[in-house]
Amino acid sequence: MRRLGAAIGFLTLCVLAGLWVTRPQHADPADFAGLVPDAAHGALVFAAMGCASCHMDAEKPIPGELPGGRRFKSDFGVFIAPNISSDVETGIGGWTDIEIASAVLHGTSPDGAHYYPAFPYSSYRLADAQDITDLIAHLRNLPAVSRKNAPHEVGFPFNIRASIGGWKLLFMSDDWQVQGDLTAPEARGRYLVEALGHCAECHTPRNILGGLDWKKWLQGAPNPSGDGKIPGITASQLDWSDSDVVAFLTTGFTPDFDTVGGSMVEVVENLSALPRADVEAIVAYLRKVPGPPQANP
């Protein structure tokens, strides 16, 4: 009995230690102290991050309105985008700036729970504090829309929020995926692709736990809808000229005058709002991303 009691006690301590190590993290107010918000620049950050693509009404999208409700199917269940409008009761209008920053950068809710990584905070965590400050200012200028959030349709064991802390420990990295000496445009492109634009969330394959396979960074992945494959966008897979890639990302037209489809339609709409220099920086970065020896089939 003593051995059993000791074993139970040891396991309890291990569980408590694990929960402590993987507890939800919050944004540090010191990182935001003294920053002056620029809502106009925040609109560009908003576009680069693609916030509207997930949080606008899927049935009747109205620019500037972010009531949520869009459904995202996955191997782990169906995730439903929440209301992030400035409505105080059903949106984020009553949240503090640090609470919003904690959600975006750490995937932590105001009540101290883990958010599911369907919200790409594992990419956003690399975002600059000034950009997040500007984003929050822009969000507060958008209209309030009253709509209660629908619960995610996620079954056991994936509905255990505490387990997400372990996922974060395994798959949230503070490191850039492309290292080495980069020019200023290449570094800017890396920031836009790896942090704000979170391009890897679609263009990088995932492991059995839903974490990104960093060894196959941006090399293409199965389409979550089950229809085909999302192409690789690494240096060895992009056989268009720089100007063709820039044109595609800002107009949606391929060099063969075909048009973009699927979720890339919204990506193009977002990127077209950015300065051309930013889109050119994205292309410069992609030329630095190593890929598989063969091009896209």
C-alpha positions as CSV (number, residue, x, y, z in Angstrom):
1,M,0.0,0.0,0.0
2,R,2.9,2.4,0.8
3,R,4.3,1.7,-2.7
4,L,1.0,2.4,-4.3
5,G,0.5,5.6,-2.3
6,A,4.0,6.7,-3.2
7,A,3.4,5.9,-6.9
8,I,0.2,7.9,-6.9
9,G,1.9,10.8,-5.2
10,F,4.7,10.7,-7.7
11,L,2.3,10.6,-10.7
12,T,0.3,13.5,-9.1
13,L,3.5,15.6,-8.8
14,C,4.4,14.8,-12.4
15,V,1.0,15.9,-13.6
16,L,1.1,19.1,-11.6
17,A,4.6,19.8,-12.8
18,G,3.5,19.3,-16.4
19,L,0.6,21.5,-16.0
20,W,2.8,24.2,-14.5
21,V,5.4,24.0,-17.3
22,T,2.7,24.1,-20.0
23,R,0.5,26.7,-18.3
24,P,-1.0,29.5,-20.5
25,Q,1.4,32.4,-21.1
26,H,0.5,36.0,-21.2
27,A,1.9,39.0,-23.0
28,D,4.4,41.1,-20.9
29,P,3.0,44.6,-20.4
30,A,6.6,45.9,-20.3
31,D,7.0,44.9,-24.0
32,F,4.2,47.4,-24.9
33,A,4.9,50.2,-22.5
34,G,5.4,53.5,-24.2
35,L,4.3,52.3,-27.6
36,V,2.1,54.8,-29.5
37,P,-0.6,53.0,-31.5
38,D,-1.0,53.8,-35.2
39,A,-4.4,52.6,-36.4
40,A,-3.7,53.4,-40.0
41,H,-0.6,51.2,-40.0
42,G,-2.7,48.7,-38.0
43,A,-4.9,48.3,-41.0
44,L,-1.9,47.1,-43.0
45,V,-1.0,44.7,-40.3
46,F,-4.6,43.5,-40.2
47,A,-4.4,42.8,-44.0
48,A,-1.0,41.0,-43.7
49,M,-2.3,38.8,-40.9
50,G,-5.5,37.9,-42.9
51,C,-7.8,38.4,-39.9
52,A,-10.9,39.2,-42.1
53,S,-10.4,35.9,-44.0
54,C,-11.3,33.9,-41.0
55,H,-13.5,36.2,-38.9
56,M,-15.9,37.8,-41.5
57,D,-19.3,36.3,-41.9
58,A,-18.9,33.4,-44.4
59,E,-22.4,33.8,-45.7
60,K,-22.6,37.6,-45.9
61,P,-19.1,39.0,-45.6
62,I,-19.2,42.7,-45.0
63,P,-15.8,44.5,-45.0
64,G,-14.9,45.7,-41.5
65,E,-17.4,43.4,-39.7
66,L,-15.9,40.5,-37.9
67,P,-18.7,38.5,-36.2
68,G,-17.0,35.1,-36.8
69,G,-19.0,31.9,-37.4
70,R,-16.9,30.5,-40.2
71,R,-16.3,26.7,-39.9
72,F,-13.0,25.0,-40.3
73,K,-12.9,21.3,-40.6
74,S,-9.8,19.4,-39.5
75,D,-8.8,15.9,-38.4
76,F,-9.4,16.9,-34.8
77,G,-12.9,18.3,-35.2
78,V,-14.6,21.5,-36.5
79,F,-13.3,24.8,-35.2
80,I,-15.6,27.9,-35.5
81,A,-14.1,31.3,-35.8
82,P,-15.1,33.6,-32.9
83,N,-16.5,37.1,-32.9
84,I,-13.5,39.6,-32.8
85,S,-15.5,42.7,-33.4
86,S,-15.5,45.6,-30.9
87,D,-18.8,44.4,-29.4
88,V,-18.4,44.4,-25.6
89,E,-20.7,41.6,-24.9
90,T,-20.0,39.0,-27.6
91,G,-16.8,40.3,-29.2
92,I,-13.5,41.6,-27.8
93,G,-14.6,45.2,-27.1
94,G,-14.3,44.6,-23.4
95,W,-10.8,43.1,-23.5
96,T,-7.8,45.0,-22.5
97,D,-4.9,45.6,-24.9
98,I,-2.8,43.0,-23.0
99,E,-5.6,40.5,-23.2
100,I,-5.8,40.8,-26.9
101,A,-2.0,40.7,-27.2
102,S,-1.9,37.5,-25.1
103,A,-4.5,35.9,-27.4
104,V,-2.6,36.8,-30.6
105,L,0.9,36.1,-29.4
106,H,0.4,33.2,-26.9
107,G,-3.0,31.7,-27.7
108,T,-4.2,32.6,-24.2
109,S,-7.8,33.7,-23.5
110,P,-8.7,36.4,-21.0
111,D,-9.8,33.8,-18.5
112,G,-6.5,32.0,-18.7
113,A,-7.3,29.1,-21.0
114,H,-5.4,27.8,-24.0
115,Y,-6.8,28.6,-27.5
116,Y,-6.8,25.8,-30.1
117,P,-4.0,26.3,-32.6
118,A,-6.5,26.6,-35.4
119,F,-5.9,30.2,-34.5
120,P,-2.3,30.6,-35.9
121,Y,-0.7,32.2,-32.8
122,S,2.2,29.8,-33.2
123,S,3.2,32.0,-36.2
124,Y,1.9,35.3,-34.8
125,R,4.1,35.0,-31.7
126,L,7.0,36.2,-33.8
127,A,5.2,39.5,-34.5
128,D,6.6,42.8,-33.4
129,A,5.0,44.5,-30.3
130,Q,4.5,47.7,-32.3
131,D,2.6,45.9,-35.0
132,I,0.4,44.2,-32.4
133,T,-0.2,47.6,-30.8
134,D,-1.2,49.1,-34.1
135,L,-3.4,46.0,-35.0
136,I,-5.3,46.4,-31.7
137,A,-5.9,50.1,-32.4
138,H,-7.3,49.2,-35.8
139,L,-9.6,46.5,-34.4
140,R,-11.0,49.0,-31.9
141,N,-12.0,51.2,-34.8
142,L,-14.0,48.5,-36.5
143,P,-17.8,48.3,-36.0
144,A,-19.3,46.2,-33.1
145,V,-21.4,43.3,-34.3
146,S,-23.5,41.3,-31.8
147,R,-23.2,37.6,-32.3
148,K,-22.6,34.9,-29.7
149,N,-19.8,32.5,-30.3
150,A,-20.7,29.0,-31.2
151,P,-18.7,26.2,-29.4
152,H,-16.1,24.3,-31.3
153,E,-17.2,20.8,-32.3
154,V,-14.2,18.9,-30.9
155,G,-14.5,15.5,-29.2
156,F,-12.5,13.7,-26.5
157,P,-9.5,13.8,-26.0
158,F,-8.9,16.9,-28.1
159,N,-11.4,19.0,-26.1
160,I,-9.1,18.9,-23.1
161,R,-7.7,22.4,-23.2
162,A,-4.9,21.7,-20.7
163,S,-3.3,19.3,-23.2
164,I,-2.8,22.2,-25.7
165,G,0.0,23.4,-23.4
166,G,1.9,20.4,-24.3
167,W,1.3,21.0,-28.0
168,K,2.6,24.5,-27.6
169,L,5.7,23.3,-25.8
170,L,6.4,20.9,-28.7
171,F,5.5,23.1,-31.7
172,M,5.8,26.8,-30.8
173,S,9.2,28.0,-31.7
174,D,10.8,31.4,-31.1
175,D,13.3,30.8,-34.0
176,W,13.0,31.8,-37.6
177,Q,12.9,28.9,-40.0
178,V,15.1,30.5,-42.5
179,Q,18.4,31.6,-40.9
180,G,21.6,33.1,-42.1
181,D,22.6,36.5,-43.6
182,L,19.6,38.1,-45.2
183,T,19.3,41.4,-47.0
184,A,16.8,43.9,-45.6
185,P,14.1,42.9,-48.2
186,E,14.7,39.2,-47.5
187,A,14.4,39.8,-43.7
188,R,11.2,41.8,-44.3
189,G,9.8,39.0,-46.4
190,R,10.7,36.5,-43.8
191,Y,8.8,38.5,-41.2
192,L,5.7,38.8,-43.5
193,V,5.7,35.1,-44.4
194,E,6.7,33.4,-41.2
195,A,5.0,35.7,-38.7
196,L,2.2,37.9,-40.0
197,G,1.2,36.1,-43.1
198,H,1.5,32.6,-41.5
199,C,1.9,31.1,-44.9
200,A,3.3,27.9,-43.5
201,E,0.0,27.1,-41.9
202,C,-1.3,26.0,-45.3
203,H,1.9,25.4,-47.3
204,T,3.7,23.1,-44.8
205,P,2.7,19.5,-44.1
206,R,1.8,18.5,-40.5
207,N,2.6,15.6,-38.3
208,I,0.2,13.3,-36.6
209,L,-0.3,15.8,-33.7
210,G,-1.0,18.7,-36.1
211,G,2.3,20.4,-35.7
212,L,4.2,21.8,-38.7
213,D,6.9,19.6,-40.1
214,W,9.7,22.2,-40.0
215,K,11.9,19.9,-42.2
216,K,9.5,20.4,-45.1
217,W,9.0,24.1,-44.6
218,L,6.7,25.5,-47.3
219,Q,7.2,22.4,-49.5
220,G,3.4,21.8,-50.0
221,A,0.8,20.0,-48.0
222,P,-2.5,18.1,-48.3
223,N,-5.5,20.4,-48.7
224,P,-7.5,20.3,-45.4
225,S,-10.7,20.2,-47.6
226,G,-9.5,16.9,-49.0
227,D,-9.4,18.3,-52.5
228,G,-5.9,18.1,-54.0
229,K,-2.7,19.5,-52.6
230,I,-1.6,23.0,-51.6
231,P,1.6,23.6,-53.7
232,G,5.1,24.2,-52.4
233,I,6.4,27.7,-52.7
234,T,10.1,27.2,-52.0
235,A,12.9,28.4,-54.3
236,S,13.1,25.1,-56.2
237,Q,9.4,24.9,-56.7
238,L,8.6,28.5,-57.9
239,D,9.5,28.5,-61.5
240,W,7.9,31.8,-62.3
241,S,9.8,35.0,-62.6
242,D,9.8,37.4,-59.6
243,S,7.5,39.8,-61.5
244,D,5.1,36.9,-62.3
245,V,4.9,35.9,-58.6
246,V,4.4,39.5,-57.5
247,A,1.6,39.8,-60.1
248,F,0.0,36.6,-59.0
249,L,0.0,37.7,-55.3
250,T,-1.5,41.0,-56.1
251,T,-3.9,40.3,-58.9
252,G,-4.6,36.6,-58.8
253,F,-3.6,36.0,-62.4
254,T,-1.0,33.4,-63.3
255,P,1.5,33.9,-66.2
256,D,-0.9,31.8,-68.3
257,F,-3.8,34.1,-67.5
258,D,-5.5,31.6,-65.3
259,T,-7.0,32.9,-62.0
260,V,-6.4,32.0,-58.4
261,G,-9.0,29.9,-56.6
262,G,-9.9,28.6,-53.2
263,S,-8.6,30.3,-50.0
264,M,-5.9,32.0,-52.0
265,V,-8.5,34.4,-53.4
266,E,-8.7,36.0,-49.9
267,V,-4.9,35.9,-49.6
268,V,-4.5,37.8,-52.8
269,E,-7.1,40.3,-51.7
270,N,-5.1,40.9,-48.4
271,L,-1.7,41.1,-50.1
272,S,-3.0,43.6,-52.7
273,A,-3.6,46.0,-49.8
274,L,0.1,46.0,-48.9
275,P,2.8,48.2,-50.3
276,R,4.4,46.7,-53.4
277,A,7.7,46.6,-51.7
278,D,6.3,44.2,-49.1
279,V,5.1,41.8,-51.8
280,E,8.4,42.0,-53.5
281,A,10.1,41.3,-50.1
282,I,7.9,38.2,-49.8
283,V,9.2,36.9,-53.1
284,A,12.8,37.7,-52.2
285,Y,12.3,35.6,-49.0
286,L,10.8,32.7,-50.9
287,R,13.9,32.6,-53.1
288,K,15.9,31.8,-50.0
289,V,13.7,28.9,-48.8
290,P,15.3,25.6,-49.6
291,G,13.0,23.0,-51.1
292,P,12.9,19.4,-52.4
293,P,15.0,18.6,-55.4
294,Q,12.0,18.2,-57.7
295,A,9.5,20.8,-58.6
296,N,5.8,20.6,-58.1
297,P,4.3,17.8,-60.2
